[in-house]
C-alpha cells in the first residue's frame, strides 16, 4: 500500500508537457510533448510532491518562442506541520521571463495574434536549403544582439529539459565574453512567410595561438538541440553541415571542437564528418601502408578539415577499417597498433599508472570496444546512404553506441552527464 507521501507524489516527467502555438491562428501546432529530463528543476527523483493529476503546461510561440506557463491539478495536499505541497512554478521562474507567468491563456494567444511587427529571426541569414518541398533557413547571431538574447531567454529552459547535464548560457555576462558566443538558429520558412523554430546551436570562440598567423580562433560547439517534434527528419545533419561549412569558410577559424558531446551527438558528428572527409579522394582512397610509413599527409589534411586531432584520427581509422583485410595477420596487426597508439597517447597519464600486463589488457579491451563501435557506425552510414545521407530508418532508433572510448570505469547512479551537447535528432 502506498504511503501518504507516495500518494501525493507526481512524476515530473509526466506532469510537465510542452505545446507550440501559431501566432497567426492562435492554434496549437504541436502539443503533448514530454521532457526528457526534469531533475534540474525538480530534483534527482524527478518527482513533485503535493498534487493529484498535476499538469505543468509550458507553451511557446512557434516563431519567437515567447513562453507562457499554466499549472492545473485536481487536488492539492493539505499542509501538515512544515510539510506542504511544492511550489511547482518557482523552479521555472529562474529560467523563464516574468511575463510567462500571467496564467491567462486566452490573453497569451490574443497577444501573439495582435503582434504588429512580423517575426524575423535574429542576426543574418547564413544559408537556406530545401527538403521535401519545404524551405529551411539557418540564421547566425551573437548574444550582444538583443533580439538573439531575448530569443535565448525565452527558450533556454529547453536546455534543462532535453540536454543531459546542460546549463543555460549566462546572458548577463561581460560584453566581451558575450561577443564570443555565436548562435545559429534553424527555422522553417512557411508558405505564408511566417517562421517555425526547429532548433539552435551555440558556439564559443577561443583564442588559437600561432606565432606565424595572428588573431586565429578555435571554435567550440557547446549546445545543439533539435525540437522533439522535428526529430528523425534529418534536420540535425543538415544543420550541423551548415554550421561546419560556415567555419570552414572562415579564414580566422583554425579548429572546430565539441564540448563533451552526448553519445547521440557523437554519432551524428562521426557520420557527417566521415561523409564530408570522404569527398576528398586522398582520404577516400587512403592506404594503411601510407599511414604506417607516414607518407599520408595527416597533419595537412587535418588542418584543412579544421578538426581536432582525436576526431580526425578516429575518422581516418574508420576509413582504414573499411578496406582492412582482417584475415591478413600482418595488416590487421598494423591497424591495431595504429589505433592502440592513439588510445595510449590520449590516456597516457592513466595507463602509466598500470603495470605492463594490466596496461596491455586495458589497451586490448579498449581497442575491441573501438572496433565494435566502428563497425556499428559504418553499418549506420551504409544504411543511411540508402535513404538520405545522414538519416536512419524512422521506424526505430539506431543501435546504441558500443562504449565510451575510455580506459577508465565510471561509477554513477545516473549515466555520465554529457554536459552541453544533445543531438535530439535522427537517432
N, C-alpha and C positions, 0 to 999 in steps of 0.2 A: 504493500500500500504506500502510495506516495506521501511524503511528508508535506506539511503545510507550505514550507518554502518551495518545494518542488512543484506543488500545485499552482503556485503563483509565478513560476519561472517560465519565461518565454525564450525560445531560440531566436537570438537576434538576427541570424541569417535568414530566418523565415519571416520575421516581423518586418524587416526593412525591405522595401520594394521601390523600384525606380520607374518613372514614366517620362516620356518626352512629348512635347506639345508643339503643334504647328502654330506659329504666331499669326499666320494668315487666317486659319479657320478656327483656331482655338481647340481643335480636336487632338486626341492622342494619336501619335504616330508610332509609338512603341510603348508597351505597358507590361507590368508584372515581371520586370527584370530583377532578379535577385542579386545581391552582392556575393562576391567570393569570400571576402573576409569582413568581419566586424569587430575583431579583437582590438584594433586601435581605438575604437570608440567605446566599446562596452566590456573590455577586459578579456583575458585569455579564455575564459569559459564561453565567451560569445553568447552570454545569456543576460536577460533583463528581468529583474525581479519586480513584482507588484501588479501584474496585469493578466487579464484573460482576453484572448482574441485581439491582441495588440497589432496595429498596423502603423508603421512609420513610413509615410509616403514621401519620397523625395521626387520633386517634379523639376523638369528642366525644359527651357525653351530649346527647340531643336537647332536653332542657329546660334544665338548668343549664349546659350547655356545658363541664362538667368534662372536662379533656383527659387523654389518655394517648398516649404515643409508643412506637412499636416500629420498629426498623430491622433489616432482614434482607438478606442478599446471598448469592450463590452462591460468589464468590471475592473475596478481598481482596489487593491488590497488596502484594508484599513490600517492606520498606523498603530503599532503595538509597541509601547515604550519608545525606544530610539529607532526602531525598525520601521521604515516606511518605503513606499514604492519609489523606485528610482525616477529621477527626472530624465525622461528619455530624450528631451531636446537639448539639455545642457552640453553633452559631448559634441553635438552638431554645431552649436553656437561658435565653437572655436574654429570651425572650418568653413563656415558659410557667411555671406553678408547678412547684416542685420535685417535687411528688407525681406529676407527669405522666411521670416517667422511671423508674418502678419496673420496667418491662419485663414485667410479669406480666399478660397479657391476661385470663386466667381470673379473677385476683384483681380486676381492674378491673371486669369485668362483674358479679361477685358483689357487689362494693362498691356498685355502682349499684342492684342489686336489693334489697340489705339496708337501704337508706335508710328510716328510720322516719318522718321528717317529710316529708310530701308537698311537692314543689316548688311555690313560688309566686313569680311574677315580682316583682322588687324595685319599691318605690315604690307609687304609687297607680294604680288603673285609670282611664285617661283616657277611653277610648271603646271601643265594640265595634261590629262590623259583621258581617253575614252575607254570604257569597258562595258560590254553587253548593252550598248546603246545608251549608256549613261555618261555624263561628264563629271570629272573629278578635278579638283584644284588643290594644289599644295601652296600654302602661304607661309612666308617667313617673317618673323618679327623678333623683338627682344623686350625684356621686362621694363625697360625705361620708356617704352611705348605705353601710354596709359590705357589704350584700348586692349593691348595684349595683357597687361597686368590685371585689368578688370575681368577679362575672359578667364584667366587663370584663377582669380579669386572666386569666380562663380563655380568652377568645376574641379578644383584641386582635391576636393573630398574624394573624388574617384580614385585618386592615388591610394588612399587608405582602403578603399573597398575592393580594389582589383589588383594591386601590386603588393606582393608579399614583402612585408618589411619596408614598404615605400614611405617616403617622407615628403610632404609638400615643400615647395620652394619658398624661402623667406622673401616675400615681395617687398619688404621694407628694409632690405639690406642697403649697404652703401651703393651710391650711384655707380662707382667704378666696377663693383662686383656685379651688379645687375646688368651692366653693359656687356659683360662677358657671357651672359646667358642668351642663347639663341633658341627660339621656339618655332617649331614647324607645326602647322595645323593642316589637317586633311579634311576637306569639305566636299560634299556632293553639291553641284550646282543644278538645281531643279529646272524644269522647263519654264516655270513662271519666274525665273531669275531669283528665287529665294535660295537659301542655303540650308544644308543639313550637316551638322558636325559629326564626323566619323571617328576622328582620333587626333592625337597630338604626340609630339616628341620634343624633349628638352635636351639641350647640349650645352656644355660649358667649355670655354676656350682657356687653355693653359699656355703659358709661355714655353716655347721649344727653343732650347739654347743651341745655337750654331754660330761659331765664330765667322764662318765664311758668308753666311746669309742671315742678316739680322731680321728681327721682327717676325719670326716664324712662330706658329702656334700648333699645339696639339689639341684636338677636339675630343671631348669625352661625352659620349651619349649617356644620358642619365636616366631619363624616363621615356617609355614608349608604350602607348596604350591605344588599342582599338576598342570602341564600344562593343559590348556583347552582341547587340542586335546586328552588327555588321561583320561579325566574325565568320570565318570559313568562306569568304568570298575573294580571298587573295589581296585584300586591301593592305595588310601588313607588309607583304612582299613588295608591292608597287610603291608604297610609302617609303619603305626602307631604301629601296633603289634610288628614289628621287633625292632623298637626303644625302646618301653617299655620293651621288653624282655631283651634287652641288659642291661638296667639299673636295672632290677630285678635281673639279674645275677651278678651285680657288688656289692661286699660287702661294698664298701665305700659310696655308694649312699643310703641315708635313705628315701628320699621323692622325688617324681616326680610331679612337678606342671606345670600349664599352665598359661601363661601371657595373661590376658584379652581376652579370646577366642571369636571368632565370633560365632554367633548362629549356623552356619553350622558346624563349627568345634566342638562346644559343643555337637551337636547331634552325630557326629562321635565318639567323646570321650566317651559319655554316653553309646552308643551301644557296643563299643569294650570293655570298662571296665566291663559292665554287662556280656558280653559273657565270658570274662576271669575269673571274680569272680564266675560265675556260674559253673565253672569246679570244684570248691570246694564244696563237698557235704554239709558241715556245712552251707555255705552261701546259697546254693540252697534250702535247707530244713529249713531255719530259721523260727522260730515261733514267732508271735507277743508277746505271753506271756513271752518268754525268753528274749526278748528285754525290755519289761516293767519291768520285775523282775531283769534286769541287769545280768542274767545268760549267755547271749550271749556274747562271748569274742570280743567285738567291737574293743577295743584298740589293742589287739594282732593281730586280722585279718587285721586291717588297716595297722599296722606296716609291716606285711608280704607282703601286697599288695603295700606298699610304696606310698600310696595315701594320699593327704591332707584330713583333717577331713571332710570338707564340701562335697567334691566329693564322699568320701566313704559313708557318711551318706545318700546322695541322692540315691546312688545305692542301699543301704540297704532298704531305703524307697520304692523304686520301686519294689524290690524283695518282700517285705512285702505286697505291694499293689496287687501283682498278686494273692496272696492267701487270700486276705481280703474279708470277707463277709460283704458288706456294709449294709445289712439288719439287721445284728446283731448290735443293737444300742450301746451296751457296747464296743464291739470290735472296731467298727468304731470310737467311741469317743476316745478310747485309741490311735488309729492310728493317729487321727487328733492332739491329744495333743503331740505326739512324733514329728510330722512334725512341728507344731507350736513352740515347744520348740527350735528346731534347728533354725528356722527362727528368733525367738526372740533373741537368742544368737548372731546370725550373725548381726542383725540390732539393737542391744540393745541401742546404743547411740542415734539413730534417734527415736526409739519408745519411749524412756524415755521422750522425749520432748512433747509427746502427752498426753492428759488426758486419763483416764481409758477407757471410751466408745470409743473414737477415736482409741485407741490402739487395742481394741478388734475388731472393724470393719476392721481396716487395716490388722490385722492378718488373719481374716476370708477371706478377699478379696485375700490376697496373697496366702493363702492355696488353695483357689479354682483354682487359676492360676496354682499352682504347681500340683494339682491333675489332672487337664486337660492335662497338659504337660506330666505327667507320662503316662496317657492313650494313648496319641499320640505316645510317644516313644515306649511303649510296643507293640502297634499296628505295628509300623515300624519294630521292631525286629521280630515280628511274621511273617510279610510279607517277610522280608529279608531271614528268615530261609528256606522259600520255594525255594529260588534261591540259593544264596551262602551267608554264614554268613557275614553280614556287607554290603550287596549290596541292592539296591532298584530297583524297576521297572524302566527300562531305558526309558520307554515311557513318563515319566514326573517327575517333582520334588516331593520330599517328602513334606508332609503337613508342613506349616510354624510353627515354634516354637511358642507356645501359648503366652508366655510372659516372659520377664526377671523376675527372682526371686528377686524382689526388692520391698521395701516398699516406694520407692521414685518415683516421677513422673518426667520424663525427658522432657525438652522443648528445642528443637533444630530445626533449619531449615534443617539440614541433620540428618539422622539416626545416633544414637550414634556410634562413631568410635570404632571399636574393634581393639586395637592398633597394635597387631603384628600377629595374627594368622588367617589363612584362610584355610578352608577345601578344597574348589575348587574341590570336588570330590563326587561321588555317593550320590547326594542330592535327 
